[in-house]
Amino acid sequence: MKKTLCLLLALLMLPLGVLAETVELSPEAPQVLTLWHYYNGAQQQIFDELVLEFNETIGLEKGIVIAPVSQGGVNDLADKLMDSANRKTGAARMPDIFAAYADTAHAMNQMDLVADISRYMTAEEEAEYMDAYIQEGRLDASGALKVFPIAKSTEMMLVNKTEWDAFAAATGAQVSLLSTWEGVVEASRMYYEWSGGKAFFGRDAFANYILIGSLQLGVEMFSVEDGIMTLNLDEAVMRRLWDNYVVPYVNGWFGAYGRYRSDDVKTGQLVALVGSTSGALYFPAEVTRDDGSTYPIECMTLPLPNFRDTQPCAVQQGAGMVVTKSTPEREYAATVFLKWFTQTENNIVFSLNSGYLPVKKEANQSELLHEVMEQQNMTGLVHDIIDIGVQITSSYRLYTNNAFDNGYEARQVVDASMAREAERALEQLGMLTEGGMDRQAALELLTGDEAFASWMESFRKDMMTALK
């Protein structure tokens, strides 16, 4: 009976699958689809150019028009989506396609607003994409593809090579120091002493340091199974993370001054940073001194550091595209566009002009990327960013936690808690030393066992509040 039932179910599903793959559209009555994204600047320009190309070719032939709208930054987009989904007064109508990270996509899926893209893709088509990217798009136990990968990024290290060369020549510091977090701390201490008290390193997206670092050290902080998250906080792991960020930060070896660390490199306040490959294009070409004068610098690109004696691991990030549940015609039309956008040649063009990494296995081959870069006369920083990005995606474990309820709020705690404590302790250090306390005694008070235990207790409480 079970076998017969399974066979009947398979037969019933077969026509639906065929129909979904052959939905007929009419060029005389085109499907006009609104697409919300968060691209700006050069990324928006190349995205709009590709959308226009689609509209004038495949879209014109099949009867599909994509209307892209930038909604500002990632958080702006997420807020507008939630307002739209909740039918808030004054909110715009839900778009047909929207860019979303896993947390936002998960919330929309819980509201039954997300289409099953799998209906419009064969298994062979799905297999063309990087496995980790497809897996990230399966939001629930059904295994259906709910988030379509179109461009991804990871993290890398960027260094003011001009300043590094002068520092290395004077101190003998080796670039190999920058391959581990422990080495970055050591290089930062050496630079602080050599430079007369200047910070060396800073990082963007602090939550990635905690989540990836914890995973590397053996503990997945947010372990999710069937949508249920188990929080894992290991004190020994968290202490190692503390010692390799809070301690050097309070000592003045690390720093954070402007909105982004690339801003700090531009003003000469930092020499090195860790940031996303998609943001690496903003690394400055010159440093502006306090008096307003400038001088040119070179950029050295390096893989993301790892903790010593651990498996290389890096974040997998970059929003995918979600198709809003509607009619088969509109859902199918949306998928036609997304497939076209991620064709190898189109996706490489977008990647090379935006700092993102392509999503298909074929497109993530160094030889093919180099060939296209040579054809487009691309050299310098873009070339180096893509090279490092491909190196990381091919040799590191790429990780992003699965979505869960209140995941956005939990990540906000991770992103702010330790970094905020480091900033607070640095301010306290100044007050204590000005009050006459010995600097080493003050450092021990602010970064030692008691300080760590106190922070750990507050971190747990904040996390429990976020998860309620």
N, C-alpha and C positions, 0 to 999 in steps of 0.2 A: 504493500500500500504506500509506504514512504517513497519508494522508487517511482511509482506511478505518479504520485503527487508532485514530486520534484520535476518529472518529465513534463507534466501538464503545465506547471508554472513556467518552465523554460520556454515551452511553446507559446504560452500566452505573452511572455515578455518579448519574444523574437520580433513580432510585427512592430511593436513599439520602438524597438531599437532601430529597425530598418527605416521606419517612418521618421524617426528623429534625425537620422543621417541624410534623409532626402526631403526635408521640408522645402516646399516650393515657395520661392519669393518672386515678386513681380517688380521689374525695373520701372514699370509705369506707376506703381504705388509703393515707393520705397519705404523701408522701415527706417525711421529716423531715431537714432539711439543717442541719448545723452550719456556722456562719460565724465565722471568727476575724478580728478587726480590732484596730486600735491606738487607736481613738478613746477619749477620756476627757473628763470634765467636760461642758460644754455640747454638744460634738460627739457624745459618746456618747448624751446624752439625746435629741437630735433624731433620731439614727440609730435608736435603740431605738423611738421613737415611730412612725417611718415603717415599721419592720419590723412592729410590732404592727398598724398599719393594713393592711399587705399581708396578714398572716396572717388578719385578720378579714374580708377582702373577697376579693380575687382568689385568695389562697392557699386560703381556705375553699372557694371555688367549684371550684377545679381540683384540690385535694388536695396542697397544698404548705405546709409549715411551716418557717419559717426560725428557727433558734435561734442568736442572736448571742452571742459571747463576746469580751470585751475581754481581750487578752493583755498589757496594759501599754503600753509604748512600742514604737516601730518596731523597735528592736534586739531587744527581748524577744520580739516576735512572730517575727522572722526566726530567732532562736536556737531557739525552740520548734518552728518549722516544720522546720528542719534536723534536729533531734533526732527528730521524728516521721517524717520521710522516711527517715532512716537507721535507724529502728526501734531507737533507743537505749533501753536498759532504763529503764522507768519513764515513758517519753514517752507522751503521749496519741496516740490514733489520728488520722491525717490528717483535717482537716476537709474538708467537701464544697466549701466556698468559703473563700478566704482573701485578705486584702489583702496586696499585695506590690509592692515597687519592682522595677525591671527586673532588678537583679542577682540578687535572690532568685528571681524568676520564671524567669530564665535557668537558674539552678542546678537548679530543679525540672524544667524542661523537658528538661535534659540527662539527667535521671533517668527520663524518660518518664512523668512523673506528671501532666502538664498536658493537659486536654481542649482540643479544637479548637472554640472557640465559634462559628467561622464556619459550622459545620454547621447551627446553629440560628438563623442570621440571613441575611436577604436582602441583596443589594448595596445596595438602596434604604435599608434600615435602617442599614447601616453608614455610608452617605453622610450621614445626619442628624447624625453626630457631627463634632466638629472634626477636620479631617484629620490634624493633628499628633498628636492623642491616639490615633487609630486606628493610625497608623503605628507609634507607640511600642509598641503591643501585639502587633506582628508580630515574634516573637522569632527566627525562623529563615528560611531560604531558601524554605520552603514557602509563605510568605505568609499562613499561617493566623493568625487572630486568637486569641492565647493570653492576653492581658490585657485585661479589659473596663474601659474608663474610666468611673468613677462620679463623681469630683470631683477637681479639679485646683487647684493653687495656683502662684503665682509670687512674686517678691520686690518689695518696695516700700520707700520711705523714710518713716519716721515721725519727727516732730520735736516736741519740747516747745515749742509755739508761744509760751507765756507767757515762757519764757526767751529764745527767739529774738527776740521783739519788743523786749525790753529791750536785747539785744545789738545788733540792727539799728539801733535808734534812736540808740544811742551811737556806732556805728562806720560806719553807712551801708551795711552788708552787704546785698546783694540776694539774694532767694530764688533767682534764676536761677543763682547760684553752685552750688547743690545739684543742678544738672542734669548735671554732669560730675564724674568722679572727681578731675580736677585742681582743679575748683572746690571740691569738698568738702575737699580738702587745704588750699586757701587759706583757706576759711572757718574751718577748724579751727585754723589758725595764728593767725588774727585773734582767735578766741575765746580761745585760750590766753593771748594777750597782754592782752586786755581783762579777763579774769576773774582774772588773777593766777596762772596756771599750772594751770588745769583742762582736762581733755580734753573734746572736743566730740562725737566720733563713734566708734561701734563697730559691728561687724556680727556676725550669726549665720551659721552654715553657710559657713565660710570657703572650702570647696572650690568653691562657686558663684562666688566672686570670681575664683578662678584659672581655672576652666574656661570661664566665660562671657567673662571678660576676654581670655583667650588667643584665643578664637574671634573676638571683636570685633576684635582686633588682627591677624587674618589667619591664625591657626594653630589648627586643631582638635587639641587635645592627644591625645585618644583617638579616633582615626579607625578605625571598625569596618566591615568589609565581609565578609559571609558568616561572621560570628562571629569573624573574625580581626582583632585590634587592632594597629594600628601606632601606636607612641608618637612624638609629635612635640613636641620641646622646642626652642624657639627662644630663644637667649640675649637677643636684643634685646627680644623680647616679655616674657620673664620679668623683665628688668631694669626695664621700664616698670611691671610689676605690683609689683615690689619698691619702686620709688621712690614709688609711690602708696599703699603700705601700711606697709612696714617703716620707711621714713624718717619719716613722720609719727607712727608709733607710738612709736619710740624717742625722738623729740623731745617726746613727751608730749601731742601734739595728738589722737591717737586713744587709745582705752583699752578694756580688757576686765577686769571685776572679778568679777561674780557669775556664776551659771551661764548666764543669758541676758542679752542687752543691755537688754531691757525692765526687768530687775531693776536694772540700773545707772542707767537713767533714773529709776526709782522712788526710788532713794537720792540722786539729784541728782548722780551722778558723771559722767553723760553727758547730752547734750542731744538727740542724734539717733542713729538706728540704721537699718540695713537688715536686714529680716527677712522672713519669709514672710507672704503675705496671710492664710493660715490661722492664723498666730500673732499677727496684728496686734490681735486682740481683747483680748490681754493687755497692751496698752499702758496704763500706769497713768493714773488720773484725778487722782492727787495725788503730790506728792513728800514723802518723809519726811526731815526734817533729822536731823543727828547727835544732837540732844537729844530726839528722839522726836516733836517737833511736826511738823505737816503743813500743806501749802498746796495748793490745787487748781491744776491746769494744764489747758490745752487741747492737743489734738493736731492737728498739721498733717500731712496725708498728701500724699505726692509720688511721682511715678513713680521707678523705679529709675534711678540715675545711669548714664551711659555714658561711655566714654572719648571725649575730644574728637575730632571729625571721624571718627566711626565710625558704622556702622549700629546703630540701637537693637537691643539683644538682651537677653533675660532667660531665666532658667531656667524650664523646664517641669517641675513636680514634683507630687507627690501620688500615692500608691500606687493602682493599679487593683485589680480583683478577678480572681482566678484561680480557675477551676473545676477541681477535681481529677478526673482521668480515672477513670471508674467505669462506670456503665450508662447507656444512652441516656435512660432515665427520669430518673435523678438529674441528669445533665448538662442535659437539657432543662428540668427544673424549676428548676435554678439560673439558667439563662439567662432564663426567664420572670420571675424575681424581679429580675434585674439590668436587664432592659428596663423593668420597671415602675418601679424606683427612679430610673431616668434619664429617665423621661417628663418633659417640660418643667416641668410644674407641681410635680411631686414634687422634682425636682432643684433647682429654684429655692428651694423651702422649705428643703431641706437646706443649700444654699449660704448663704442669707441668715442662717441661724442658726448657722453653723459657721465662716464666714470663707473657705470654699472657693469655687471658681468652678465654675459648671455646665459640662457637657461637650458639650451639643448646640449646634449653630450657632444654632438658633432661640432657645435660652435665653440666649445670650451677646449679646443685643441690649439696649442701654442703656434703650431706651424700655420694653420689656417688664419689665425688672428694676425700673425706677422705678415702674411701675404697681403691681407686686406690693408693693414697699416702701411705697408710699402706702397700699395696702389694709391692710397689716399695721402701719401707723403707725411704720415704721422710719425713724429719722433719726439724725443724729450720726455716730459713728465707723463703724458698720456700713455706712451709706449711702456714706460716703467711701471705705471699703476696696473695696467692690464697684465703685464708679465708677472708681477707679484700676486695679483688676484688669482690668476690661473694656477700659479704655484701653490697657493694656499688651498684652493678648492680641490686640487688633485692630491695633496699630501697631508692635509690636516683633516681631523674629524670636524665636520660642520654641524653646528648644533643650534637649535632654537626649541624652547620648551613648547609643548602642546598647549593649546588654549584651555582655559578653565574659568569658572565664574569668579569675578572680581580680580582677574589676572592683571588688568591694567592698573588697578589700585595697588596690588601687591608689588608690581614692578616699580611703581613710583616710590614705594618705601625703600626698595633695594637701591634705587638710583640715588636717593637723597641721604639716607641715614648715615652711612659711614663717611661720605664726603662732607656732609654738614658737620659731623663730629670733628673731623680733621680741621675744618675751618675754625670751629669754635675753640679747639685746643690751641691753634696757632695764635688766636687773639689772646687767650689766657696766658700763653707763654710770655707775650710782650708785657702784660700787666704784672705778672709775677716777677720777672727779671727787673722791671722798672722799680718794683717794690723792694728790691734787694735780695731776692732769692737767687741762689746759684743756678746757672742755666741747666747744668746736668741734672740737678735735683728737680728742677721744674719739668724737664723733659720726662723724667721717670714718673713723676706724679701724673702727667698728662697723657702718657702713652704706655705706661707699664701695666702690670697685672690688674690693679684695681680699676684703672681707667677702662681697660678692655672689658672687664666683668660688668661694670656699670653700663657701658654702651651696649653690650650684648643683651642685657636685661631690657633696656629700652627698645632695642631693635625687635625683640620677640613680642613685646607688647604692641608696638606699632603694627607689626605684621598681623597679629591676631585681630586688631581693630580693622585693618584693611580687608581682611578675609570674611568678616561678618556679613 
